[in-house]
Amino acid sequence: MQKMIPRLTSRQRYWLEHIQACEASGKSMVEYAATQGFPVQTLYASKKRLTNKGVLSGVHSPRFQRVQVLEANSGSQWWIGLPNGVSAAFVGEVDGGSLRTILSAAAAVD
């Protein structure tokens, strides 16, 4: 049984293309909207309308990614490689807030 896709106006197709481009870019909706020069609220509202219309799934894909420990290290040296090719390395104890700051900054690099 094939799912019926509702007819879309040109405006709805425009926003659907942006939503799909945002998801494909790996950027957050806030980052994507800023790079495109429109308010993020418009992108959120369009996504909600298209979800309610049945065009988009209401299920969000997780932003977390599965990791694999390549080598166990009992020392306090850390190296983290991110999907965007950026890596972060540091030595010593790291608290959660600092780690969050480091990873957020590294993940934001294009």
C-alpha positions in Angstrom: 0.0 0.0 0.0 1.5 3.3 -1.1 1.3 6.4 1.1 -0.6 9.3 -0.4 1.5 12.5 -0.4 -0.7 15.6 0.1 -0.5 18.3 -2.5 1.8 21.1 -1.6 1.6 24.8 -2.4 4.8 26.4 -3.9 5.4 28.0 -0.5 5.1 24.6 1.3 7.5 23.0 -1.3 9.9 25.9 -0.7 10.0 25.3 3.0 10.1 21.5 2.6 13.2 21.9 0.5 14.8 24.1 3.2 13.9 21.6 5.9 15.4 18.8 3.9 18.5 20.8 3.2 18.9 21.6 6.9 18.6 18.0 7.8 21.1 17.0 5.1 23.6 19.7 6.3 23.9 18.3 9.8 23.4 21.8 11.2 20.9 22.7 13.8 17.8 24.5 12.6 19.1 27.7 14.4 22.5 27.4 12.5 20.8 26.7 9.2 18.3 29.5 9.4 21.1 32.0 10.3 23.2 30.9 7.3 20.1 31.3 5.0 19.1 34.7 6.5 15.6 33.9 7.8 14.1 33.6 11.2 14.4 30.2 12.8 10.8 30.5 14.0 9.6 30.4 10.4 11.5 27.2 9.8 10.1 25.6 12.9 6.6 26.7 12.1 6.9 25.4 8.5 8.2 22.1 9.8 5.3 21.8 12.2 2.7 22.5 9.5 4.3 20.0 7.1 4.4 17.4 9.9 0.8 18.0 10.8 -0.1 17.7 7.1 1.6 14.3 7.0 4.4 15.3 4.7 7.2 15.0 7.3 7.6 12.4 10.0 7.1 13.6 13.6 10.0 11.4 14.7 13.3 13.3 15.1 16.5 11.6 14.3 18.9 11.7 17.2 21.9 14.1 17.1 24.0 11.6 19.0 26.3 9.2 17.2 27.5 5.8 18.1 31.2 5.8 19.1 33.7 3.0 19.3 36.6 3.0 21.7 39.7 2.2 19.6 42.1 1.9 22.4 41.5 1.9 26.2 43.8 4.2 28.0 44.0 4.3 31.8 45.8 7.7 31.7 44.2 11.1 31.5 44.8 11.9 27.9 41.8 12.4 25.7 41.3 12.5 21.9 37.9 12.9 20.3 37.3 12.9 16.6 34.1 14.4 15.3 32.3 13.6 12.1 33.1 17.0 10.6 36.8 16.1 10.7 37.7 18.2 13.7 39.4 16.5 16.6 40.0 17.7 20.1 42.8 16.4 22.3 43.7 17.3 25.9 45.5 16.0 28.9 44.2 15.9 32.5 40.9 15.9 34.2 38.0 17.6 32.4 34.7 18.6 34.0 31.4 18.2 32.2 30.9 21.9 31.5 34.4 22.2 29.9 33.9 19.1 27.8 30.5 20.4 26.6 32.1 23.7 25.7 35.0 22.0 23.8 32.7 19.7 21.9 30.2 22.4 21.0 33.0 24.6 19.6 34.6 21.8 17.7 31.2 20.6 16.3 30.4 24.2 15.1 33.5 24.3 12.8 32.7 23.9 9.1 
